[in-house]
């Protein structure tokens, strides 16, 4: 196994900060509290920071390293079905699609959450429904993400959760 530094501190901070904020707002904090709003804006700020970091950050943090690529995503699905183990140092193609899905959904949660605090949209049912719809979509997507990370870790032999904690991926030398 070869240890490769992949995830920089900004990637890891934004990843775990967003995850914590989503769990807090979804399962712990009362939706009507000011703390819910503060946590929501913090999550939004972390996503914006990550988007900026996608332009100026380290190699594997940059969008150029994980463009949304349906063809590569289909290849990854084919690998999974056939048992072929292709190691991706950065994000996998399917992981990239999930990341863009989560970021877009979180931005829409933030927009609808902000709209609910304005006099123009306060109490408007479709805004609240949009907020709830995207929140539920993020919970579902995050669950799917966690399951996929666990399955891919087992399938490829690369401990993906550990790499997002330490910043280092341990990968088979011949696969890099």
C-alpha positions in Angstrom: 0.0 0.0 0.0 1.1 3.5 -0.8 0.1 6.5 1.2 -0.9 9.5 -0.9 -1.8 13.0 0.5 -5.1 13.8 -1.3 -7.5 15.9 0.8 -6.3 19.2 2.1 -7.6 20.8 5.4 -10.1 23.0 3.6 -11.7 20.1 1.8 -11.9 18.1 5.0 -13.2 21.0 7.1 -15.9 21.9 4.7 -16.9 18.3 4.2 -17.3 17.5 7.9 -18.6 21.0 8.8 -21.4 20.6 6.2 -22.1 17.1 7.4 -22.4 18.2 11.0 -24.6 21.1 10.1 -26.9 19.0 8.1 -27.3 16.5 10.9 -27.8 19.2 13.5 -30.5 21.0 11.5 -32.1 17.8 10.4 -32.2 15.8 13.6 -31.3 17.9 16.6 -32.2 21.6 16.3 -35.8 22.9 16.3 -36.7 24.2 12.8 -38.2 27.3 14.3 -35.2 28.3 16.4 -32.7 31.1 15.5 -29.9 28.5 16.0 -31.4 26.5 13.1 -31.0 29.6 10.9 -27.5 30.3 12.1 -26.4 26.7 11.5 -28.0 26.9 8.0 -26.1 30.0 7.1 -22.9 28.4 8.4 -23.5 25.4 6.2 -24.2 27.7 3.3 -20.9 29.7 4.0 -19.0 26.4 4.1 -20.4 25.4 0.7 -19.5 28.8 -0.7 -16.0 28.5 0.7 -15.7 25.0 -0.9 -16.9 26.4 -4.2 -14.2 29.1 -4.1 -11.7 26.5 -3.0 -12.7 24.5 -6.1 -11.2 27.3 -8.2 -8.1 28.1 -6.2 -7.4 25.1 -4.0 -5.1 22.1 -4.1 -5.0 19.7 -7.0 -7.8 17.2 -5.9 -9.9 20.1 -4.5 -10.2 21.8 -7.9 -13.2 21.3 -10.1 -10.9 20.4 -13.0 -10.0 17.2 -11.0 -13.6 16.0 -10.8 -15.7 17.4 -13.6 -19.3 16.1 -13.9 -18.8 13.3 -16.4 -21.8 10.9 -17.1 -19.6 8.7 -19.4 -17.0 8.2 -16.7 -19.8 7.6 -14.2 -21.2 4.9 -16.4 -17.7 3.4 -16.6 -17.5 3.4 -12.8 -20.9 1.6 -12.6 -19.6 -0.9 -15.1 -16.5 -1.4 -12.9 -18.7 -2.0 -9.9 -20.9 -4.6 -11.7 -17.9 -6.4 -13.3 -15.8 -6.4 -10.2 -13.0 -4.4 -11.8 -11.1 -2.3 -9.2 -10.1 1.1 -10.6 -8.7 3.3 -7.9 -9.3 7.1 -8.2 -6.9 9.2 -6.2 -9.3 12.1 -6.0 -13.1 11.9 -6.2 -14.6 9.1 -8.3 -16.9 10.1 -11.2 -20.0 9.0 -9.3 -18.7 10.8 -6.2 -18.3 13.9 -8.3 -21.9 13.8 -9.4 -23.0 13.3 -5.8 -20.9 16.3 -4.7 -22.5 18.6 -7.3 -25.9 17.3 -6.4 -25.4 18.0 -2.7 -23.9 21.5 -3.3 -26.7 22.5 -5.6 -29.3 21.2 -3.2 -27.7 22.9 -0.2 -27.6 26.2 -2.1 -31.3 25.8 -2.8 -32.0 25.0 0.8 -30.1 28.2 1.8 -32.0 30.3 -0.8 -35.4 29.0 0.3 -34.4 29.4 3.9 -33.4 33.0 3.3 -36.6 33.6 1.4 -38.7 32.4 4.4 -37.1 35.1 6.5 -38.1 38.0 4.2 -41.4 39.8 4.3 -41.9 39.1 0.6 -41.9 35.3 1.1 -42.7 34.8 4.8 -45.5 32.3 5.1 -45.7 31.5 1.4 -46.4 27.8 1.3 -44.4 26.9 -1.9 -41.2 28.4 -0.4 -41.5 26.3 2.7 -42.3 23.2 0.6 -39.2 23.9 -1.5 -37.1 24.2 1.6 -38.4 21.0 3.0 -38.2 19.2 -0.4 -34.5 20.0 -0.8 -33.8 19.3 2.8 -35.3 15.8 2.4 -33.4 15.4 -0.9 -30.1 16.2 0.9 -30.9 13.7 3.7 -31.6 11.0 1.1 -28.5 11.9 -0.9 -26.3 12.0 2.1 -27.5 8.6 3.2 -26.9 7.3 -0.3 -23.4 8.9 -0.2 -22.5 7.2 3.1 -23.7 3.8 1.8 -21.8 4.2 -1.5 -18.6 5.3 0.4 -18.8 2.2 2.6 -19.5 -0.1 -0.3 -16.7 1.4 -2.5 -14.3 1.2 0.5 -15.0 -2.5 0.8 -15.0 -3.1 -2.9 -11.7 -1.3 -3.7 -9.9 -1.9 -0.4 -9.3 1.9 0.1 -10.6 3.3 3.4 -12.4 6.4 2.0 -13.8 7.6 5.4 -10.3 7.5 6.9 -8.9 9.4 4.0 -11.4 12.2 4.5 -10.4 12.4 8.2 -6.6 12.2 7.7 -6.2 13.6 4.2 -4.2 10.6 3.2 -5.4 7.7 1.0 -3.7 4.3 1.3 -3.9 2.8 -2.1 -2.4 -0.3 -3.7 0.9 0.7 -5.3 0.2 -1.0 -8.6 -3.2 0.7 -8.9 -2.0 4.3 -8.8 
